[in-house]
Amino acid sequence: MLRWTRAWTLPYRGIGPSSSSFSRLPIAPSSSQGGTEPRPVPLSYKLLDGEAASPPLVFLHGLFGSKANFNSIAKALAQQTGRRPELVERLIAVDISPVETTSSSNFPNYVAAMRAVDMANEASLSSARKLADERLRSVIRSASMRQFLLTNLVEVDGRFMWRLNLDALAQHLDKILDFPARQETYSGPTLFLRGGNSQFLPPSHYPEIRRLFPRAQMQTVPNASHWVHSDRPQDFMAAVQGFLA
């Protein structure tokens, strides 16, 4: 999902200390800005060491996520790969498609449940997490999903809150889950990697995928939900390495 601003960058060669950095990415103005020039937006990323001249492998996280989501995967790939940079000019989309996904998403319910949690009187982060987990359980039965959402619980000035802008998400979630109609295509090699238990990338989306990405390959990771890299990390890495090799 390219609309999110945090990313992992992973140069292909060499292993060394990692660092967190901020870059600035120009984005187009919204309609409310009256056609002004694009403004820069801070891009938070973590760099795993490598040769600066080599093309990077970039991980872009999705909704409710952060760059920490791909921490172990990125490190493992850095240790296991030494690619020919001239061959790596390609795209991997993980369990998402260029089609509107509102009807198959529980995200509106997640946002509403998170907004309803009141942690004002909690004395510690652990107690706030426990309370939030209890409140979310009635809406979100999956323990792994709740734990993923709870990574967004932080302490700011002695208060516990969600670091996500839940009000903005609630207001614009339909736009986030939509995909604009496009005519131009991406002709580079592309892998669409779907979780076998996920509803986000059904076969009915394949014609539109192949229209926009003529060289697209489809691959399914069995027994994986929408969070393929978390549910089946070894299968995820094998698919990524096989495609990039």
Phi, psi and chi 1 to 4 in degrees:
 res  aa     phi    psi   chi1   chi2   chi3   chi4
   1 MET       -  100.5  -62.4  177.3   66.0      -
   2 LEU   -73.7   -6.7  -61.1 -179.2      -      -
   3 ARG   -81.6   -7.0   66.2 -166.6   71.3 -170.9
   4 TRP   -91.3  147.9  -64.0   95.3      -      -
   5 THR  -102.6    0.3   58.1      -      -      -
   6 ARG  -104.7  143.8  -68.8  177.2 -179.3  170.7
   7 ALA  -153.3  152.9      -      -      -      -
   8 TRP   -90.5  137.6  -85.6  103.0      -      -
   9 THR  -120.1  133.0   57.8      -      -      -
  10 LEU  -135.8   95.7  173.7   61.7      -      -
  11 PRO   -60.4  154.1  -25.6   36.0      -      -
  12 TYR   -76.0  -30.5  -66.2  127.1      -      -
  13 ARG  -117.9  143.7  -62.7  178.8  179.9  174.2
  14 GLY    89.9  146.7      -      -      -      -
  15 ILE  -124.4  136.8  -55.8  -61.8      -      -
  16 GLY  -168.2 -171.3      -      -      -      -
  17 PRO   -64.4  146.3   23.6  -33.5      -      -
  18 SER   -94.7  163.1   61.3      -      -      -
  19 SER  -146.9  150.2   61.6      -      -      -
  20 SER  -100.4  137.8  -65.9      -      -      -
  21 SER  -143.3  166.4  -55.7      -      -      -
  22 PHE  -124.7  133.2  -74.8   85.6      -      -
  23 SER  -120.9  174.1 -176.6      -      -      -
  24 ARG  -122.4  129.3  -70.9 -168.1  174.4  -89.7
  25 LEU  -115.3  120.8  178.0   70.6      -      -
  26 PRO   -71.8  136.2   25.5  -32.5      -      -
  27 ILE  -126.8  157.4   63.3  168.5      -      -
  28 ALA   -70.3  147.3      -      -      -      -
  29 PRO   -71.0  153.2   26.3  -33.5      -      -
  30 SER   -79.0  168.6   65.3      -      -      -
  31 SER   -64.0  -26.1   58.0      -      -      -
  32 SER   -72.6  -11.8   61.4      -      -      -
  33 GLN   -89.9    1.4  -68.1  174.8  -57.8      -
  34 GLY    65.2   32.6      -      -      -      -
  35 GLY    76.3   24.4      -      -      -      -
  36 THR   -71.9  172.8   57.9      -      -      -
  37 GLU   -65.9  151.2  -69.5  -63.0  -43.2      -
  38 PRO   -56.4  143.4  -24.2   33.9      -      -
  39 ARG  -110.7  146.7   58.6 -174.4  175.3   83.8
  40 PRO   -75.0  143.9   26.4  -33.4      -      -
  41 VAL  -121.2  132.1  171.4      -      -      -
  42 PRO   -60.4  132.1  -21.3   32.3      -      -
  43 LEU  -110.8  109.9  178.2   68.5      -      -
  44 SER   -87.6  126.3  174.5      -      -      -
  45 TYR  -147.9  162.0   65.3   91.7      -      -
  46 LYS  -121.4  131.2 -172.3  169.9 -175.2  178.0
  47 LEU  -104.0  122.5  177.0   67.1      -      -
  48 LEU   -92.6  125.9  -65.0 -179.2      -      -
  49 ASP   -53.6  152.5 -160.1   12.2      -      -
  50 GLY   178.0 -171.8      -      -      -      -
  51 GLU   -76.5  125.1  -67.2 -176.3    3.4      -
  52 ALA   -62.4  -28.1      -      -      -      -
  53 ALA   -81.3  -10.7      -      -      -      -
  54 SER   -83.3  146.7  -61.8      -      -      -
  55 PRO   -61.8  140.7  -20.0   31.5      -      -
  56 PRO   -87.6  155.4   32.7  -35.9      -      -
  57 LEU   -99.1  117.5  173.9   59.6      -      -
  58 VAL  -108.9  126.7 -179.9      -      -      -
  59 PHE  -101.5  123.0  -75.8   85.3      -      -
  60 LEU  -110.5  119.1  -62.8  174.3      -      -
  61 HIS   -78.9  168.6   69.7   77.5      -      -
  62 GLY  -106.3 -162.5      -      -      -      -
  63 LEU   -61.1  138.0 -170.7   60.7      -      -
  64 PHE    71.7    4.2  -57.9  125.3      -      -
  65 GLY  -103.4 -176.9      -      -      -      -
  66 SER  -149.8  172.1   72.7      -      -      -
  67 LYS   -64.0  -20.0   60.9 -179.4 -179.0  -69.4
  68 ALA   -67.2  -19.7      -      -      -      -
  69 ASN   -59.0  -32.0  -64.0  149.3      -      -
  70 PHE  -104.2   19.5  -72.0  100.3      -      -
  71 ASN   -56.3  -58.9 -172.5   13.4      -      -
  72 SER   -68.5  -37.4   58.2      -      -      -
  73 ILE   -63.7  -45.4  -70.5  -70.7      -      -
  74 ALA   -63.1  -42.7      -      -      -      -
  75 LYS   -64.1  -42.1  -70.8 -178.8  178.6  178.4
  76 ALA   -64.8  -41.5      -      -      -      -
  77 LEU   -65.6  -36.4  -77.9  171.8      -      -
  78 ALA   -62.7  -34.9      -      -      -      -
  79 GLN   -78.1  -28.8  -66.7  169.1   -6.0      -
  80 GLN  -100.7   -8.9  -63.9  179.8   20.7      -
  81 THR  -117.4  151.4   56.0      -      -      -
  82 GLY  -150.3   82.0      -      -      -      -
  83 ARG   -85.4  161.7  -47.1 -176.2  174.1   85.6
  84 ARG   -84.0  107.1  -65.6  169.0   54.8 -167.6
  85 PRO   -55.0  -29.8  -24.6   34.0      -      -
  86 GLU   -68.6  -15.1   69.9  -85.8   13.4      -
  87 LEU   -92.7  -13.0  -63.9 -179.6      -      -
  88 VAL  -101.7   85.4 -174.0      -      -      -
  89 GLU  -138.8   66.8  -66.9  -85.2  -15.0      -
  90 ARG  -151.4  172.5   50.7 -167.0   69.3 -168.8
  91 LEU  -127.8  139.8  169.9   69.9      -      -
  92 ILE  -123.4  122.8  -58.9  175.0      -      -
  93 ALA  -108.1  121.9      -      -      -      -
  94 VAL  -100.5  108.0 -178.1      -      -      -
  95 ASP    51.8   46.0 -153.0   63.9      -      -
  96 ILE  -151.4  151.5 -159.2   67.9      -      -
  97 SER  -135.9  163.1   64.6      -      -      -
  98 PRO   -80.5   48.1   31.8  -36.5      -      -
  99 VAL  -138.0  147.9  178.0      -      -      -
 100 GLU   -58.0  133.4 -177.4  -89.4  -28.8      -
 101 THR  -120.5   13.3   55.9      -      -      -
 102 THR   -57.6  -42.9  -56.9      -      -      -
 103 SER   -66.4  -24.2   60.1      -      -      -
 104 SER  -102.8   10.0   60.8      -      -      -
 105 SER  -110.4  139.4  171.6      -      -      -
 106 ASN   -95.6    5.8  -70.1  -40.9      -      -
 107 PHE   -58.0  -38.9  -70.4  162.4      -      -
 108 PRO   -58.1  -38.4  -26.7   36.5      -      -
 109 ASN   -67.6  -36.8  -64.4  -28.3      -      -
 110 TYR   -63.9  -45.7  -62.9  167.3      -      -
 111 VAL   -60.9  -45.0  171.7      -      -      -
 112 ALA   -62.8  -41.1      -      -      -      -
 113 ALA   -65.5  -41.1      -      -      -      -
 114 MET   -66.9  -38.4  -65.6  168.8   75.0      -
 115 ARG   -66.3  -26.1  -66.8  176.1   75.9 -167.6
 116 ALA   -82.1  -10.3      -      -      -      -
 117 VAL   -79.5  125.0  179.0      -      -      -
 118 ASP  -107.7  111.1 -178.6    5.5      -      -
 119 MET  -111.9   20.2  -62.8  169.1  -73.4      -
 120 ALA   -61.4  -31.9      -      -      -      -
 121 ASN   -99.6    6.8  -62.9  -38.3      -      -
 122 GLU   -79.1  141.9  -61.9  -53.1  -53.0      -
 123 ALA   -95.5  -17.3      -      -      -      -
 124 SER  -144.3  162.0   66.1      -      -      -
 125 LEU   -64.4  -37.2 -177.7   58.9      -      -
 126 SER   -65.0  -40.5   60.5      -      -      -
 127 SER   -69.9  -34.8   63.9      -      -      -
 128 ALA   -65.9  -40.6      -      -      -      -
 129 ARG   -65.1  -40.4  -74.4  177.5   59.8   90.4
 130 LYS   -63.4  -45.4 -178.7  178.4  179.5 -179.5
 131 LEU   -62.4  -46.3  173.3   66.6      -      -
 132 ALA   -62.3  -40.0      -      -      -      -
 133 ASP   -62.6  -41.8 -173.8   54.1      -      -
 134 GLU   -64.7  -40.5  -68.0  173.2   -7.9      -
 135 ARG   -70.7  -35.5  -64.1  -69.1 -172.1  -91.1
 136 LEU   -77.5  -21.1  -64.3  176.2      -      -
 137 ARG   -60.6  -34.0 -171.3  176.2  -65.5  127.7
 138 SER   -68.2  -23.1   61.3      -      -      -
 139 VAL  -104.4  -36.6  177.1      -      -      -
 140 ILE  -116.1  102.0  -53.4  169.6      -      -
 141 ARG   -75.4  -28.0  -64.1 -176.5  178.4 -179.4
 142 SER   -72.2  118.9  169.0      -      -      -
 143 ALA   -64.4  -38.1      -      -      -      -
 144 SER   -66.6  -35.6   61.0      -      -      -
 145 MET   -66.9  -42.2 -178.1   65.8 -142.5      -
 146 ARG   -62.7  -42.5  -65.8 -162.9  -53.6  -87.0
 147 GLN   -63.5  -36.5  -69.3  -56.2  -52.1      -
 148 PHE   -63.2  -45.6  170.2   67.5      -      -
 149 LEU   -65.9  -34.4  -66.0  177.5      -      -
 150 LEU   -68.6  -15.3  -71.4  172.2      -      -
 151 THR   -65.6  -14.7   61.8      -      -      -
 152 ASN   -90.3    4.4  -68.9  -68.1      -      -
 153 LEU   -88.6  122.0 -171.0   59.3      -      -
 154 VAL  -134.9  164.7  -65.0      -      -      -
 155 GLU  -105.5  127.3 -178.6  179.2   -0.3      -
 156 VAL  -131.7  116.4  178.3      -      -      -
 157 ASP    52.9   43.9  -63.1  -31.3      -      -
 158 GLY    79.1    4.0      -      -      -      -
 159 ARG  -118.7  150.0  -61.4 -176.0   59.3 -171.2
 160 PHE  -103.8  131.4  -57.5  102.1      -      -
 161 MET  -155.6  168.5   60.5 -174.9   65.3      -
 162 TRP   -82.4  134.6  -57.7  106.8      -      -
 163 ARG   -78.3   -9.6   62.8 -179.4  167.6 -172.8
 164 LEU   -79.4  147.9  -56.5  170.9      -      -
 165 ASN   -84.5   83.5 -171.4  -22.7      -      -
 166 LEU   -66.2  -32.9  -66.8  174.7      -      -
 167 ASP   -63.0  -43.9  -68.3  -21.8      -      -
 168 ALA   -67.0  -39.5      -      -      -      -
 169 LEU   -62.6  -44.9  -71.1  178.9      -      -
 170 ALA   -60.9  -37.3      -      -      -      -
 171 GLN   -74.7  -30.7 -176.1  177.2   -3.7      -
 172 HIS  -121.6   14.8  -59.5  -69.4      -      -
 173 LEU   -62.6  -33.3 -161.1   55.1      -      -
 174 ASP   -62.9  -34.2   57.9  -25.2      -      -
 175 LYS   -74.6  -36.6  -62.0 -179.5  179.7   64.8
 176 ILE   -65.0  -38.8  -66.0  171.9      -      -
 177 LEU   -85.6   -4.4  -62.5  178.1      -      -
 178 ASP   -87.8  170.0 -165.9    7.6      -      -
 179 PHE  -139.8  125.0 -165.2   88.4      -      -
 180 PRO   -67.5  147.2   24.9  -34.3      -      -
 181 ALA   -66.2  129.6      -      -      -      -
 182 ARG  -133.7  149.0  -52.1 -169.8   71.0   87.4
 183 GLN  -108.0  -31.0  -63.7  -56.7  -42.6      -
 184 GLU   -70.8  154.1   64.3  -89.5   26.6      -
 185 THR  -120.5  161.3   63.4      -      -      -
 186 TYR  -108.2  117.5  172.4   69.8      -      -
 187 SER   -92.5   -1.6   59.4      -      -      -
 188 GLY   -77.2  163.6      -      -      -      -
 189 PRO   -60.8  133.9  -20.1   32.5      -      -
 190 THR  -138.0  136.5  -54.4      -      -      -
 191 LEU  -114.2  124.9  172.5   65.4      -      -
 192 PHE  -103.1  110.3  -80.1   81.5      -      -
 193 LEU  -105.8  115.6 -171.6   63.5      -      -
 194 ARG  -114.7  149.8   65.4 -175.9  -65.9  -93.4
 195 GLY   -80.9  134.5      -      -      -      -
 196 GLY   -62.5  -24.9      -      -      -      -
 197 ASN  -101.4    8.3  -61.2  -24.7      -      -
 198 SER   -98.2  152.1  174.3      -      -      -
 199 GLN  -104.3    6.1  -57.2  -60.8  -45.3      -
 200 PHE   -80.1  -20.6  -80.4   83.9      -      -
 201 LEU  -134.9   69.7 -149.6  169.3      -      -
 202 PRO   -76.1  160.5   29.7  -35.9      -      -
 203 PRO   -57.9  -24.1  -28.2   36.4      -      -
 204 SER   -65.1  -17.0   60.4      -      -      -
 205 HIS   -85.9  -12.5  -68.8 -174.8      -      -
 206 TYR   -59.2  -41.5  -69.4    0.6      -      -
 207 PRO   -58.5  -42.2  -26.8   36.6      -      -
 208 GLU   -68.7  -36.6 -179.7   66.4    0.6      -
 209 ILE   -61.1  -46.0  -71.1  173.5      -      -
 210 ARG   -71.1  -25.7  -68.6 -165.4  171.4   97.6
 211 ARG   -68.5  -44.4 -176.6 -177.6   73.6   83.1
 212 LEU   -82.6  -28.5  -66.1  171.6      -      -
 213 PHE  -127.8   82.3  -58.5   88.6      -      -
 214 PRO   -58.0  -24.9  -22.5   33.1      -      -
 215 ARG  -104.3   24.0  -61.5  176.0   65.9 -174.6
 216 ALA   -70.3  141.6      -      -      -      -
 217 GLN  -112.6  145.8  -56.9  175.0   28.2      -
 218 MET  -111.9  133.6  -48.3  -64.3  176.3      -
 219 GLN  -142.0  137.4 -174.5  170.9  -16.9      -
 220 THR  -111.5  133.6  -62.1      -      -      -
 221 VAL   -99.0  110.5  176.0      -      -      -
 222 PRO   -62.4  151.1  -19.7   32.2      -      -
 223 ASN    59.6   30.3  -58.0  -45.1      -      -
 224 ALA  -120.4  142.6      -      -      -      -
 225 SER   -88.3 -159.2   69.6      -      -      -
 226 HIS   -60.9  -30.5  179.0   59.8      -      -
 227 TRP   -92.3   73.4  -73.9  -89.0      -      -
 228 VAL   -60.0  -45.0 -178.2      -      -      -
 229 HIS   -65.7  -26.8   72.4  -77.1      -      -
 230 SER   -84.3  -40.5  178.1      -      -      -
 231 ASP   -73.7  -42.0  -68.4  -16.5      -      -
 232 ARG  -133.6   68.6  -50.5  -71.5  -66.0 -177.6
 233 PRO   -60.0  -39.3   19.0  -31.1      -      -
 234 GLN   -69.1  -41.9  -63.4  -57.0  -40.8      -
 235 ASP   -65.5  -37.9  -67.8  -21.2      -      -
 236 PHE   -61.3  -48.4  174.2   85.1      -      -
 237 MET   -64.9  -38.0  -71.1  179.9   57.5      -
 238 ALA   -63.3  -40.7      -      -      -      -
 239 ALA   -66.5  -43.1      -      -      -      -
 240 VAL   -64.2  -48.3  170.0      -      -      -
 241 GLN   -64.4  -40.6  -69.4  174.8  -54.6      -
 242 GLY   -62.4  -35.9      -      -      -      -
 243 PHE   -75.6  -37.0  179.0   70.0      -      -
 244 LEU   -84.0  -18.6  -63.5  179.9      -      -
 245 ALA   -68.0      -      -      -      -      -
